[in-house]
Amino acid sequence: MEFTIKTGSPAKLKTGLLVLGAFAGGRLPALTAAVDGAAEGRIAALIKRGDLDDKAGATLLMPELAGTHAERVLLVSLGKEDEFSDKAYRDALAAAAKALAASAAKDAVLTLADVELAGRSQAWRLQQAARLLADGAYRFDALKSDKDRKDKKHRGVKKLAMLVSTELSAELDTAVLRGHAVATGMALAKDLGNLPGNICTPTHLAETAEALGKQYKFDVEVLERADMEKLGMGSLLSVARGSHQPPKFIVMEYKGGKAKAKPIVLVGKGITFDTGGISLKPAAEMDEMKYDMCGAASVLGTFKAIAQMGLPINVVGLIPTTENMPGGAATKPGDVVTSMSGQTIEVLNTDAEGRLILCDALTYAERFKPECVIDIATLTGACVVALGKIPSGLLANDDELAAEILKRGTESGDRAWQLPLWDEYQELLKSNFADMGNIGGRYAGTITAACFLARFTKAYKWAHLDIAGTAWVSGDAKGATGRPVPLLSEFLIGRTHGSSS
């Protein structure tokens, strides 16, 4: 989708679809009121008689509206004015995005970003609008045999002008660029997540990283099994033993900041398919274990977003990636492996494999002398039980870093919730035969998984995002969400002192 920012009278603009906002109760935002005046009060009359639902995100399509030059007018409810919030604004944008994606119109004008929202700047509103509207146009039909036929009947707006009543500026242009870049990163993360495990292998992730590096001019190195053996990554390699697919360790370096500035390191779990290994998972919904590489996908998506934005910051991406399969060579419950750090691990459950590949990546991260490290992983089903599918789980060894991530999550709408990382939980990882076990028992599974990782992060500030509940949705709408690319991108934007909030 192509974005522009415009000023002018909405009633006089020629467009295939004009999108207007309206509060429940009748008061109209300025640009909507201008159109209503040109239409001799038709919009206010429709709202008064109850044609537009009060709930934010409800819509009313008018094929024609006298007094305008638009072929169609879409009225979007903003909810009650005294309850207008970030969520209501995003709900309205999401509804508009759905309508734009299904419309026969090829171009549209949207006025929602001009509606005042307490505590949020015009730039923030434009960035959110660009991201949500571009993301709403996402489709994944690459593997359908009738793709060409569908493309010929493809609907959806291709050009979108966002109308504002303020003066145009470079700041507003940057906000739209950022929003669109984040949506582009999310689309890559979704594409990778939605691909099946027989296509999205560790090799495919490595090739994707190399292609990104070539396109955006950042460094990419792919370590092979022999390289990992030399480094002593026995924990990561123990997970790969049962698979015929070769494991990869992907290192990406985006150098947009000053040469001596410490980088921020993002570490993404890349289990391209997780059977559970010898501790085999139940058959039901096992197909969704292709999403166990969504942490890796989010790192790749974030790199695409920040490169497209040209952020002046140094970022390193580390992706340990392998399948977790049963087989004659597979690691068995009770086996003891040695991590790159030298610490030994008793593998009590081979389905707790994500932490086994992440711990070696977290040790490898030390060589970059990072400003901070954030790992992203579909790590524990316990996180879904604890928090549902709304926020990602957050644990950290530094409270200031955690607070910063929580703030950026709120700003982006890609929220997280912090859980404790207390030393008392470490007791649950005791092993009679190694330095630690890879599971901590029945209780506090999300916390003990993070406690395990914390043993490998003592050299730097570190945060862990458990995205098991947020990386994809199930049911009729099954698919990857692209989260937490918005959160990570906003965090990195904030680190450049360029937040649009």
N, C-alpha and C positions, 0 to 999 in steps of 0.2 A: 504494500500500500504506500502511495506517495503522499507525503504530508506537506502542507503549506500553512502559513498563518496570514490572516487577512483582517482588515478593518473595513467598515462600511455599513450600509443599511441592509439587514438580512432580507427584507422584503423585496429589495431590488436586485438581488443576486440571482442569476440564472444557474440553476443546478438541478440535478436529477432527484436529490433528496435533501430537504432542509430539516435538521434536527434541533428541536427546541426543548427547553426544560420548563417545568411548571411546578410550583409548590401546591400541596394539598391545602385547600382553603381559599384559593383564588388569587393571591398576590403573585404577579408575574415578574420574573427577572427582567432586567432592562431590555435586552435584545428580544425576548419573547413579547414583551409589552409593545415594542415597536412594530412587530409583525401583527399583533392583535389590533393595533390602531389602524394599520393598513387594511386589515381584514374586517374592519367595522365591528370589532368585539366578538367575532365568531369563536375565537379560542376560549375567551372567558366564559362564553355562554355554554360551550361544551363541557367545561370543567364544572360549572355551576349545576348543570343537570346530572352530573355524576358519570359522564362517559369515560373519565380517566380515573383509574383506581388510586387511592391515597398512598399505597405502598410504593416506596422508592423502587424504581425499575419497571413499574407498569408502563405500558406504551399504548398509544392510540395513533393509528396511521390514517391520515387524510389524503386520499388520492389527488385531491385538488383543493386549493384554498384561495378563494378570491382575494385579490390585492397583493399576491406574491408572484414571483417569476419562477418558483420552484414547481417541478412536475409533481412532487409529492412532499408532504410535510409529516414528520414523525414527532409527536408530542411525547415526552418522557417525564414521568413523575419523579420529583425530587423528594417526595415524602413531605412530612410536616416541616414548616420552616424553622420552628424552634427546636427541632430534632435533627436538623441537617448536619451531617457529620462526614468524616472520611468514608465510612462504610456506605452511607446513603449516596454519596457522590460516586463511589466505585460501582455501586449497584446500578445507578443510572447509566454509567458508562458501559457496564457489561451488557445491559439491555440494548443500548444503542449499537454496541459492537455486534451483537447477535442479529439485529435488524439489518445492519449494513452488510454483513456477510451473506445474508439471504436475499438482499434486494436485487431487483433487475436494473436499478440505477448504476451507472458506472462512475459517477462523481457525486460528492455530497458536501454540504456545509454543516458544521457542527458548532453550536453556540454554548454547549454545556461548560466548557472550560472558562467561560467568562463569568459564571455565577460565583458570587463571593462565598467564601467558606472560612469561618473563623480560624485564625492561626495558620492559614495556608496561603502562600503567595500565588500570584498568577503563574510563575514559572513552575511551581510544584503541580498546579492543576493541569498545566499543559503537558508536563512530563508524564503524569499519571494517565492522562487521556491518550497520548500517543502510544504508550505501552499497552494499555488495555484494549484499545481499538485495533492495533496491529495484531495483538495476541488473539483477539476474537476472530480474526480472519484465518487462523491456522487450520490446516487440514492435513491429514495423513492418509493418502491413498496411493502411495508409491508402489505398493505390492498388489494392487487390484488389477485384474486383467482388463477391465473395462475402463481404465483410467483415461485413455484417449477419447473415448466416447463421452465420458463425463466432462472432460475439459472443454469440449465443444459447447456444452450446455452450462458451462461455469457461470455462476452468478456471483455478485458481490461487488462492492464499491472498490474502484482502483485508485481514485484520486480523492483525497479528503482535505478540505480547507477548514481550519479551526478559526472561528471568528472571535475576535476580542475587541473590546471598546477602549483598551489602553493603547498607548503608543508602542509601535513595534520596536524591538531592540535585539541586540546580539544575545542577551541573556535568554530571551524567549526562544530564539532559534536554537540555542544550545539545549534548552529544556526539551524541545521536541526531538532533537537529534538523540539525546540520551534515552528518552522513552522508547524511541524506535529501535535503538541499538540493543536495549535490554530485551525487547520483544524478539529481536533477531537471535539473540543468545538463547532465549527460552525456546525458540523454534528448533534450534540445533539440539538442545538438551532433550526436547520432546522427540525429535526424529530418532535420536540414538536410543532413547528409552523404549520407543514403540517398535523398533526393529526386533525381529526374533533373534534368539540366541544362535541360530545357525548362520546368521548374517553378521550380527554385531558381536564379533569375537574380540578377544584381546588384540589381535592383529588389526581388525577394523578400527578399533579405538586409536591404535598407534598411527594408522594411516590417516585418520581424521585429524589427529594432532599435527602430523607432518604437513598436511594440506593447509591447515590454518596458519601454521608458522610460515609457510611459503607465501600465502596470500597476504598476511599482515606483517611480514618481515620481523618475526620474533624467533628466537632459537628453540629448537626442539631436538632432544636426544632420546633415543629409545634403547634401553638396556635389555639385553637378551638373557636367557637362562644362565649362560656361562658368566656373564657380567655379575648377575645376582649371586651366583655361587662364590665368586671372588670376593664380593662385599660381605659375605656371611649372612645373607638374608634367608636363613634357614626356616624362619617362621612363615614368610611369604611362600617360599618354595614348597613347604609341607602341604599347603592348600592345593598347589598345582599338580601334585603327584598323580592324582587319579585321572587327569584329563589328557586327551591327545592334542588339545590346542596348546601351543607354546605360550607361556606367560610373558608378559611385557611389563617393563617399568618405564613409564613415560615421564620425561622431565621437560617442562616448558619454562622459558625465561622471557618475560615481557619487560623490556628495559625502557620505560617511558619517563622515568624520573632521573634525578641526578646520579652520576656514576657511583658515588660513595654512599648513597642512601640505602639503608637496609631494606630488603624486600619483605613484603607480606607473602607468606607461603600458604597456598590452598592445597589440601590433600584430599583426593576424591577416591572413595572405595569403588573399585571396578570389577566386581564379580559379575561377569557377563551372563552366567547362568548358575543358579544355586540349587542343586538337588539336595543339599544338606550333607553330601558325601556319604560316608558309611552310616552316619546318624541320619538316615534318609527321611526326607520330609513326607507328609501325607500327599496322596495324589491330587486331592481337591485343590484347585487354584494354583497348582505348582507352575502352570504356564506363566503366572505373574512374576515368577522368580527371574524372568528376563529383565525385570526392573531393578535387580540388585546392583546394577552398575549406574544407577541414577546419580550417585555422588560424583562419580567420574564424569558423567554427562554434564552435571552442573558446573564443574570446573572448566570443561571445554566450552560450554555456553558462556560462562562468565568471561573467559579469555576472548571469545569472539566479541562480546559486548564492549569490553574495555578497549580492545584494539580498534573497534569501529568508532568509539568515542575519542580515541587518542588520549586517554587519561595520562597525565604526567606523574606516573607512579611506577615503582618497580614491583613486579609480582612474579612469583615462582609457582608453577603448578606441578604437583606430583601425583601421578596416577599409577598405583600398583594394580595390575589387572590380570585375572585368570578366571577359568571356570572352577567350580567346586563339584567334582564328580566322584562317584564310587568306582572302584576298579581294583584290580589285583595289586597295584602299586600305591593305592590311596592310603593316606594317613588313617590310622585306626584310633578309636578311643583308648586312652591310656598311653599312647605314644608320647615321648618327650622330645621336644625340638628346641634348638638354640636360636634365639633371635639375633639380629645384627648387633644389638646392644650388648650381647653376651649373656643376657638373662635367659634362663631356661623356663620352658612352659610345658606343663602337662596338658595335653589336649584331651579334655574330658568329654567334649562334644564337638564333633567335626562340623556341626551346623553353626557353631559360633566361630565362623571362619573370617568374618570381616575384620575383626580386631587383630587376627593373626597376620593379615596382609598390611593393615594400617600401621601396626607397631613398627615394622621395619621401615616403612615410609617416613614415619615420625622421627625415627633415629637418623635417617638419611637427611632430613630437613635441617639438622643441626649445622651441616657444613655451609649453609647459606647465611649463618649468623642473623636469623630473621628478626624483624621488628615484632612479629607475632605469627602464629600458625593457627589456621582454622581447618579442621578436617570435617568432611561432609560424608555421611554414610547412612544407607538404609540398614541400620545396625540391629535394632531389636524390636520384636513384636510387642514387647512390654511397653514400649513408648506409645504404640497405638492404643493399648489398653489404658494407659495413664492419661494421655492427652487427646485421644481421638485423632481426627484428620484435619484439625484446624491449625494449631501451631506446630512448628518443629521443636524438638527437645533441645535444650541448650545446657551444657555443663562446661565449666571453665576453671582454670587454676588462677585466674586473675579477675577480680570483681569489676575493675574498670573496663576491661575488654568485654566482659559479659554485658555490662550496662550499655556500652556503645553498640553492640550487636542488637540488643533488645530495642534500642532507640531507632536504629536503622530499619529494623523489622517493622516497627510501627509506621515509620514514614513511608515505607514501600508497600505496606499492606501484606507483606510476606512475613508474618509474625513468628516469633519464637517464645518459648517459656522456659525459664531457668529452673533446673533441679539441683539439689545439693550434691557437692562432691566432697563429703566429709571423710576424714581418715577412718572413722569407725567402720565404714563400708569395706575398707581394704581387707579387713579380717576375713571376709567371705571368700577371698580369692586364695586362701592358704592351700598349699599342696604338700603332701607327705613325701613327694618324690621329685619335685622341681621347685624353682623359685616362686612359681605361682601356677594356679590352674587357669584355664581360659574361660571358665564360667564360675559364677558365684552362688549357684543354688537357685531356689524357686523365687525368692523375693528380690525386689528392687533391681530387676534385670537391666534396665536402662542405666541405672547408676553404677552398678558393678562393672558393666561393659566400659563405661567411661573411666572408672577407677583403674581398670586394666590398662587403658591407653595412657592414663596419667603417669604411669610408671616409666613411660618412654618420653615424657615431655618436660622433664625437670630443668632443661637448659634454656627454656624460653617461655614467653607468655603464650598460652594455648587455649583454644576453645573448640568444643566438639558439638556439631549439629547432627542430631539423630533425625533423619528425614523419612523414617520407615512409614510414617502415617501421612506424609505430605507429598511424596515424590510421584505418586500416581493415584488414580481413582479406579474403582472397580465397577462392575455392573454394566448397564447399557452405555454409560459414558466412559467405559474403560479406556485409559490412556495415561501417558505421562503428563505431569502438570508443568514441568519446566522449573519448578521450585527446587532450591532456593536461589536461582539466578537473580531475581529482583533484590533479595536481601543482600547477597554478596556484592552485587553491583553498587547498590546504595552505600554499603559499607566502604567500598573502595573510592567512590565519588566523595564521600564524606572525608576520607583520609587526604584528599586533595584540597580540602576546604571549599568544596564546590557544591555542597548540598543545596537543593532547590526549595527546601521546606520553608 
